[in-house]
Amino acid sequence: MRLRTKTIPLSRALILMSSILLVACASSSVIPPAAIKSDAQSGFIHEYEDFVIVKTIQGDSLGELAARYLGDPSKAWLIAAFNDIDTLLPGQEIVIPLKPVQLGGLNMDGFQKVPILLYHDFSKTRSSKMKVLESSFEAQMRFLKENDYHVITLDQFLNFMEYKEQIPEKSVVITIDDGWKSLYTIAYPILKKYNYPATLFVYTDFIGGNKALTWNQIRELAEYGFDIQCHTKTHRYLTKIKEGETFKQFFESVEKELTYPKKLLKKKIDRDCNCLAYPYGKTSSLVAAMLKKYGYRAAFTVTRGGNPFYLHNYNINRSAIYGQYDLEKFKKNLDVFQPITAE
Amino acid sequence: MKLLSHYFYIIILAPGIFFGCAFMQATEPRKTAAPAPPQVSASSQPTTSQSYLTKASTYETRGDLRLALFYLKIAVDVSPQNKQISKRVVDLQQRIDANAEIQFKAGVQHYRDQQFEKARQAFLKTLLCNPQHPEALIYLKTRISPFKFLAYAAQKGEKKTDIAEKIYQDSGKAFLISYFVEETGNREILKQGIRMELPYLESVPVKQKAKTAQQPADTAPTYQLEKSASPAFNIQTEIAKADGFLKNKQYDDVLTIADKIIEHDNFSKEAEGLINKVYYQKGNDLFEEKRYLEARTYFSFIDPEYIPTEKIQATIKDILDKQAESHYLEGVNYFINEDLKNAIVAWETVLKLNPDHEKAKTDIQNAKHLLEKLQDLE
C-alpha cells in the first residue's frame, strides 16, 4: 500500500526519506503519506496504490467513479458493495479498493457460489423436459432482473474461479447447449431484451441440420456477444466404450471429439474455443488429462448446484432448467452463498 | 504443482530489507486507469484516520482480521505520523500470518488423514487470513479433486510398454504413456527420471503397488478422489417406491424421487417417465373434476414421445371454446346494457379460456376506449 511515486515531488520525498531514516527499525511498516489531491470535479481525492479515498460532490455517480478509478463503469457494484451503499450523496467519503479485497467471494460468514443455468431447446407452444416455453424463459429472465441477479460472462466467471477477479454477490451464468434453432428465434430476442450475455456450447455435427442453427446464425450470435464454445463433435459419451470398439479406437475417437470442434469453430467463426460442455455431463480422469493437454481452460458437467471458486476447473457444475419448471423450481437453482461450517 | 501453474495468478510477496529490518509487502502494479489530473481547488479538505480506525476496530472485534488490517492500513496512509497505528498494523499482520499457518497445517493434516471436507474448511480459513496463500489454493483447487492422477518417474532402462504394464496392467496402453509423457522424439526407452502424470482409468483396475512403491518421495500422489458421502443409490428401488406413490396420488413424493434420480443422472429416462406420468395423472384428475383450464396446463407439460395427449387436449379445447363462447355472449349482453366494466370482465374470461379469441380482444379494446371517454366526460 505505497504511494505511487510519480505523485511525490522531489523535495517532499527527501523530507519523507529523512523522517523514515529516523524511525527506520522501530516502524518498518510506516508508509509515506498520500499527496492530497484536489479534484474540481469530485471534492478531494487521496490516491494510494491499493485504494483511493474520494469525497463526492453533487452529480457524482458510482458508475463514473468506477470508470475513473477502476477503468470500467460496470464495476460500480464493487464500490457500492465495499462501502455498503446503494447511491452516492454529495460530501460522502468513500473508499475505492483498487485491488480485489474478497477474491473467491470468501468472507467470515462463508463463500460465494455462482449458479450456471443450462438450457437446451425452446418452444413457443409446447414444453417438454428439454424444451422450455418462451413464456417461461421470459419469466425466468425477468425474475433475475427484478431480483438483482447479475448475469455475467463466462470469462468473468472463470476469472472468479481462477481467483483473479471479484464478481457481484448474486452472479449467474447462462449457458445453452447443442445449438437448437429455437435459441435464435426464441431465446436470443429475450436475452437481447434483458441485455444478458450467454454462452452457447455447440456440437458441431449438429450445426446446419434441420432443427439446428446455421453457421451464419452462430456467427451473428458471436458478433452480438455470445460466447461460442465446444460441446464435442458428435455428442458421444466421453466415458463409455462403444460395443466393438477397442480402447485405442475409443481414445482416438475422444481425441477427435475434443480437437475437431476447436479447429472448426476457428475456421467458421474465427473464435478460439477453450471450454467444453461434456456430453451428458460425464467425465473421467482420462478426459480431464486430455483437456489439459489441449489447453482447455474449463469444462462443465450437469451436476446441479452453484460453483464455489475452489472447484476444479474441469468439474464445473451446471443446473439444467427443464420445461416443466415453474418459478419456484427455477429459484431453487439460484443458490449463491454457502456458510463455512463452524467447528 | 506444474500442472496447476496456469490456474492461478499468484502475487508474489517479495521480502524487502530496509536498514536491517525485514518486512513483507504486497507488490502488484496498479491495473486501473489513472485518474484525471487534479485541478487546483481551495475547497480541498483532508480526511482523518479516525473513521477508518473505528471501522478497523469493528472488524477486529468481529474476528475479520483481514478487513481490519485493510482499514488500519488506510488509517496509516491517512495519518502516517501516528506511530501507534503503524505498530497496530505490524501486530495485526503478525497475528494474521500466525493464524493462517495454524489453519494451513490443520488442513494438511486433515488432507493426509483423507478427511477432505475438514481439510477444505481449514484451507478456506487459511485464505480468509491470507488470501494469497499459494499452497492453500493449490490444495483447494486441485489436490482435493474428483480426478485421479498418478505421478510417476521413469526408472533406468524402462520402456513405455513396461510402464503401461505396471500402471495399467496392459502393455498395449503404451500409446497412453507416449501421449502424456511429452518427450520429444519417439524413443521406446524413456530417459531415467523423466516425470509424467498419468490419468487413472476409472474402468481399469490399477495395481496398488504401482501407486506407492514406484514413486519417488517428492512426487507423492498429488490427486485424490474425494470419498462419496452418499449411500448407494438404487434407481430400481426408487422407481418401485415412486410407483407406489403414484397409485396413492402422492404426486409430490413421486416428483421428489424423480429429482433424486436426476441428481444422479440428468438424462435419466426413468425420471422423465415418472415426471410425465405425474402430469398425465394429475391432468386426468383435474379433467374429472371439470377443472379444464388447469388440466390443459398439466397436459401441455407432457412430452408427446412419452404419452400421446392429442386426443384429450382436443377434447379440452372443444369444451373450453364452448365455455368461451358462452362468456363472450354474456359480455355482449353487458355491453348492450351499457355495463362496460362487467363486459370487459366477461371478455377477459374468454381470453383465459381461448387466448386466440380475436373478437374478444377487439371488443375489450373498444370497451376500454369507451370507458375512458365516458370518464373524461364525467
Interface residues (C-beta under 8 A of the other chain):
Chain A: M1 R2 L3 R4 L21 V23 A24 C25 A26 S27 S28 S29 V30 I31 P32 P33 A34 I36 K37 S38 D39 A40 Q41 G43 F44 I45 H46 E47 Y48 E49 D50 F51 V52 I53 K55 A67 R68 Y69 L70 G71 E93 V95 P97 L98 K99 V101 L103 G104 L106 N107 M108 F111 R126 S127 S128 K129 E162 Y163 K164 T239 I241 F247 K248 F251 Y280 G281 S284 S285 L286 A288 A289 K292 K293 V302 T303 R304 F309 Y310 L311 H312 N313 Y314 N315 A320 G323 Q324 I340 T341 E343
Chain B: L3 Y7 F8 Y9 F18 F19 G20 C21 A22 F23 Q25 A26 E28 R30 K31 T32 A33 P35 A36 P38 Q39 V40 S41 S43 S44 Q45 P46 T47 S51 R62 G63 D64 L67 F70 K73 I74 V76 D77 V78 S79 P80 Q81 K83 S86 K87 V89 V90 Q93 K118 R120 Q121 F123 L124 K125 L127 L128 P131 L137 L140 K141 T142 I144 S145 P146 F147 K148 F149 G172 K173 F175 L176 Y179 F180 E197 L198 P199 Y200 L201 E202 S203 Y223 I262 E263 N266 F267 E272 I275 Y279 S300 F301 I302 D303 P304 E305
